[in-house]
Amino acid sequence: MALVELVMPKMGESIMEATILKWTKQVGDAVEADETILEIATDKVDSEVPSPTSGVLAEIKFQENEVVPIGKVIALINTDAENRESGTGNREPRTENRDVEPQTSNFKAEIANNNGNGHALQPEFSEVAPAESSVAATRFYSPLVKNIAKQENISITELETISGTGQEGRVTKKDMLQYVENRKSDAGSQMPASPTASLWRPKDARRETLTTGNEQIANAPVSSIQHPASNIEIIEMDRMRRLIADHMVLSKHTSPHVTSFVEVDVTNLVQWRERVKGEFEKRYGEKITFTPIFVEAVVKAIQDFPLVNVSVEGNSILRKKYINIGMATALPSGNLIVPVIKNADKLNLAGLTQAVNDLANRARQNKLKPEEIQDGTFTLTNVGTFGNVMGTPIINQPQVAILATGAIRKKPAVIETEFGDLIAVRQLMFLSLSYDHRVVDGALGGSFLRRIGDYLENFDAKRSV
């Protein structure tokens, strides 16, 4: 019997694992080449995994809701036509997923995080796990970190309380050694080594104590608690909301946030859009909103102030020579996702409009690809969509700045004319920029924000489509 291995596919440069959401085929089911076998989730994107060949699903190695490293064999497919009904045989499996890269590439981020210790991580997945293995980990841990945890008798529950300084908040060797040192020097203390350690609590280990009068309910899983007060409902966070929560806490812990504001007169811009929107849609087949115009202004300002288009790695500043603009998009579920317009500086206004509309529509339909939410260098969030005049957004790590655009409102304003100052009704809006004060000072952040405002205020009202 010929067996083909189905492996967890590589879904992006920084993605090291995926969660199995649903098996659409079961053992013994016939499958065709490119037919969907299972659905997986990586970070915020759900994807379908097709069969690499035709045959019968012979074995499923991981069940739904399990987290599996990329490159790991998750199922076997019997391709022997004579045995398709039974799905059994004795021949050794072979691998037919040519798109899977060697596992060494999956550990680039972890190797970088440990680059200063002179040791390279082994490109393999260790089966070693700390105590309390029945408690599921909510973060990825390298084999090196797991081995240190085992040697120091650190359980999964305790491991989850350690705040990581690596990429996407991963725990590095340095974090572990520092934690162990603090743990030994303060053996009598039960407090976590990190100031945010209490925020890292695995789902299965979360407990809540509820008190009403003299009655106390303790040590029960949150999802199973019947709240004693009839007018309170306990809602368990879904997977995406937990990811968002962790990402926001990590950002505030990583970057000292500063927010600057400017008010800009966008009367010319509003009048131009109102005049050309019909012609624009007829010519390009796309409805033009204010978002692509904002993106265009941001791109121009980044070209003027390239040190805003950076990230921080240790004591180094990494200046990105490409401009990828993330656009925060609200989903029907109430969650948030940030699809990325790649190489936005290479697109004209029509191209930006098409990219904005396409990414926003597919985001709301849960049809984004993993690579379409990665590698952003700057993020724009339009709080004006919800009628808000301004906001103080949280930086989307590892970026160092994020712009919030407020609602455009008619207001009286003083304008200068050749006949003197006059009061007129103008279209005004607030822009707010949150930036990482480790690398973006007030002069840079304020000047960059003002430049965006200048581009919007000086928009050419006679511009052709």
N, C-alpha and C positions, 0 to 999 in steps of 0.2 A: 504494500500500500504506500502511495506517495503522500506524505504529509507536508503541508506548507505552513510555516509559522507566520502568524499575524502579530506584528509588534506594535507597541504604542508609538504612533508616529511623532516625529519632531515637528512641533507646531509654531516654533519661533525661536530666535536666537537665545532669549533669556528664559524660556519656559523649560523646566526640568521635570515636570510631572503633570499628570492630568487625572481628573476624577471620572470614573465610569458612571454615567448617568442612567443609561438604559441599554440592555441587550435587545435588539430588534429581532435577532435570530437566536434559537436555542439549539442545544446539541441534537444532532440528527436532522436538522433542517437543511434543505438544499439551498445553496447560494450561487448566484451568478457573479461573474467578474464585474467589479465596480458597483455591486449592490451593497447598500448600507447594512452593516452588521451590528454596529453599536453607536451610541451617542456619547460623547465625552465633553467635559468642561475644562477649559484652561483659563485661569484667572477669571475674566468676565465674559468670555466667549464660549458658546456651545458649538460643537462641531460634530459632523457625522463622519464615521470611519468606514470606507468602502472595503469590500473584499478584494484582495490582489489577484484572485483567480476564481474559477468556477469549481464547485465541489460540494462537499457536505461538511457542516460544522461538526468536528469530531470531539473537541474538548474546549471548555471555557476555564481559564486559569484564574481569573479574578472576577469577583461578583460586583453587582451594582453598589455604588457609593464608596468603593475602594479607591484609594489614591495610588497610582501606578507610575513609576519613573519612565521617562521616554526611552525607547529602545528595548523595553522589557517585553517578552513574549506574553501575549494576553489570550491567545487562542490558537488552536490547530485546525487546519482545513484539510480534509481528505479529498485529493484530486483524482483518485483511482476510480474510473467509471464503473468498474465491476463491483466496487464495494460502497457505492454511494448510499445505498439504503442502510447499511449497517454502520458505516462510519468507523470501522475498526480495521486494524492491520498491524504489521510488525516493522515496516521499514522506518528508517530514521527520518526525522523531519528535516526539511531544508528551508532556507530563508529566501523569500522572493520579494522582499521590500527593499528595493534598491535606493529608495530615497532616504533611508535612515543613515545618518552619519555616525561615525565611530563615537562611542560614548565619551571619549576624552573631550569632545567639543562641548558636551553638556555641562562640564564643570569649569568652563572658563571663568565664570564669575566667582566661583568659590576659590579657584586657584589665585585669582587676582586679590581676593580678600586676604589670603594667607601668604601673599608674595613676600612679605618682609621676614618670614620666619625661616626661610631657606629650605622649606619642605614642600614638595609637590604632592597634591592629592592623587590617590590612585584612581584611575578611571573605571571604577567598578562599584557596584552597589553592595554595601555590606549588609549582612543579615543580622549584625549585632544591634541590639536595641536595649535601651535602659529598662529598668524595672517598671512595673505597671504597664506592660505592653498591651493590656486590654484597653487602656485609655488611648484614643486616637490622637495623633499629633495634628495640629492645625497648620504647621509650617514645615518646610523642607529642611532636613538636617543632613549634612554631609557625613560620610563614613567616619571621617576624622573626629567630628564633633560627637558622633554617637559613641565612638570608642572612648573618648575622654569622659563622657557621661557615665559609661559603664564602669570605667576604672574608679571614678569618684563616687559611684553609687548614687547618681543623680537620676531620679525618676523622670518619666515623660511629663508628669504634672509639674515638677520643679523646673524641668528644661523649658517648658512653655512660658515660665515667668521671666526668663532671661531676655533682655532687650538686645537685639542684634544690631550691629553697626555695618553689616555687609550689605550687598546689593539687595534691594527690596526688603530690608530688615532682617536678612538671614543672619543667624548666629555663626560667628567665625571662631577660629582657634583662639584668637586674641581675646574675644569676649568670654570664652569658656575659661581660659587661664585666669583672667581677671576675676571672674565670678568665683572660681575655686579659691583664689587667694583671699578674697573678701569673706568667703564662707568659713575658711579656716581661722581667720583672724577674729571672727566674730561668731564663734560657734554657738554662743548662747542666744543669739538673736534669731528671730524667725522672719525678719523683714527681708524682702528681696533686695539683691544688690543694686538693681537699677531703680531710678525714681519712677519709671513707668512700668515696672515689672508687674504690679498688681493689675495692670490693664490687659496683660496677656493671660487669658484664662481659656483653656480648651473647652469646647462645647460639652463634651461628655463629663468634664470635671466641674462644670459650673453648678453652684449650689446657691440657694437663696433662703434667707430666714424671714418669715413673715410673722408679724405680731399683731394680735387684736385682743385687747383686754389682757387677760391672763393666759390666753392661748398662744402657743408658739409652734410653728411648723418649721422644722430644721432639717438640713441634710437631705432634701428631696430634689430630684432634677427639676429645673425650671419648667420644662415642657409638660411635666406631669402634675404640677401643683394646681389644685383648685383653690383659687384665692378666696380667703374667708369673706372678703367684702364683695357683695354681689355686683357692684357697679364698677369693678376693675377687671380688665381682661389682660392676661399675660400672653404676649405674642413672641414666639421664637423668631429670631432673626433668620432670614434665608441666607444661602451661601453668598450671594452677591453683597447683601447688606453687611455681612461680617467682614468681607474683604474691604469694602469701602470704609467701614469703621476702623479697621486696623491700619489702612493706608492713611487716613486722616490723622490718627494719633501719631503714627510714625513721622508724618510730615511736620507736625507741630513740635515733636521731640527733636527732630533733626535740624530744622531751620528756624532761626530767630526771625519771625515775621514782622515786617514793617509795611504799612499801607499808606499810599499817597493818593490824593484826589485832585482832579481838575474838572471844571465845567466848560463845555465846548458848545459853540454855536454851529449847529449842523443844518441851518436853514437851506443853504444851497444844495446840500446833499439830498435832503428830503424832497425839495422841489424837483431836482433832476430825476430821482427815482420815480416820482409820481408821473412825470412827463414821459419817461421812456419805457416804463414797465410793460406796456402792451406791445410795443415794437420789439423789446428785448425778448419777450417770450415767443413772439412770432418768428424771430430770426434764429434763436438758439434752442427753442423748445424747453426753456427753463424759466421758472418764476424767480425773479431776482428779489432777494430780501436784503436787509441791512447787513447781515452777517458777513457775506463775502466782501462787502465794502470795508467793514471793520478789519477783516483779515488782511486785505490789501494794504491798509494803512499800517498795520502791525508789521508786516513784512518790510515795508519801506523803512520804518523806524528801526527795526533790527539791523538792517543794512547800514544805517547811520550809527548805531550803537551795538556793535557785534558782541560786546562783553556781557550783554543780557542773554545771549544765546549760548549759555554755558551750563556745565554741571560741575559738581565738586566730587573729587575722589581723593580722600585723605587730605593731604596738604597741597594737592594739585588742582588747578582749574583747567577743565577740558573745554576748549572753545570749539563749537560745532561749525563746520564750514557749510553745512546744509541747514535749511530752515524748514522744519516740520511743525506745522501748527495744529495743536489739539483743540477740538471744539467740544466743550462739555454739552452732553445731550441728555435730557430727561427722558426716561423710559415710561411706558404706560404703567409699569409696576410701581413707579415711584422711585426707583433706583436711578443711578447716574452712570453714564459711560462716556468715555472720551475718545472717539475715533480721531485719527490723525490724517491731516492733509499733507502727504509727503511732497517735498521739494516745492513748497508753495511759492517760492520766489521765481519758479520757472513758469508759473501759470498767469495768464491774463485774467481780467475780471470775469469773462465768460467761463474760463476754465475753473476758476475758484467757485463760481456759482454752481456749476455742474457737480464739482466735488462736494461742496457743502450739502446740496440737496440729496445727492446719492448716499453719502455716508449717514446723514440724519435719517433718511427713510429706512435704510437697511438696519440701522441701529435699533429703531423702534420695532422692526420685524424680527429681531434677533438673527440677522443674517450676516453679521460682520465676520470677517476672517481674523484669526489671532494676530496676524502681522499688521492689521489695520488699526490696532489700538496700542501699538508699540512705537518706540523711538521718537516720541514727540520732543521738541526742544523748547516749546513755549505753548501756553494754553490760554484760550479765550473762553470766557463764560458769559452768556448774555442774560443777566438777571432782569433786564428790562422786559423780557418775554413774559414774566410773571407780574409786571406792573411795578417792579421795584425800581426806585430811583438810583440806588447805589448799593454796593455790597463790599464785604471784606473777604475775598475768596482765599482758600487755603491752597498753598503751592502744591502742584502735582509733581511729586518727587520722581526722578532726580533733577527736575528742572529748577530754576532759581527765580522764576517770576510767573505771574498769572494776571491777566487783565479781566476786569468785570465791566461790562457796558450796561449802563442803566437805561431806564425808559426815556424816550424822547417826548418832551412835553412843551406845549406852547406857554411861554412866559414873557412878561414885559422885560425889556433889556435896554440899556443905554447903548446907542450906536453913534459913531462919529461920522459926520458928513461935512461937506465943504461949507455948509451953512451953520455948523455948530452941532452940539450934541442933541440927539433926539431920543425919545422913548418909543420903542416899537415892539410889536409882538414878534418874537423869534422862536425857532425850534431849538431848545437847549437840552443837553443831556450831561450826566456825570460819567466820568471814567475813573475807575479805581484800580490801582496796581499794587498787588502784594508782592514783595520781593524778599529774597534771602539776604539778610543783613551781614552774613559772613563774607559775601563776595560782592554784593551790590549795595553801595553806599547811597545816601540820600541824594547826592549830586547826580549820580548816574541814573538812579531810579526815577528821580523827579524830572530830569532832562528827557529821559526816554519817554515818560508818560506825556510830557508836554509836547514832544515831537509827534506822537500819535494824534494828539488833539489838533495840532497845527495842520497835519495832513487832512484831517476830516473837515476842519473849518475852511480850508482853502480848496476844497473840492471844486473842480471846474464844472459849473452849472451848464456850460455849453458843450460838454464832452459828448462825443458821438458814441453810439453803441456798436 
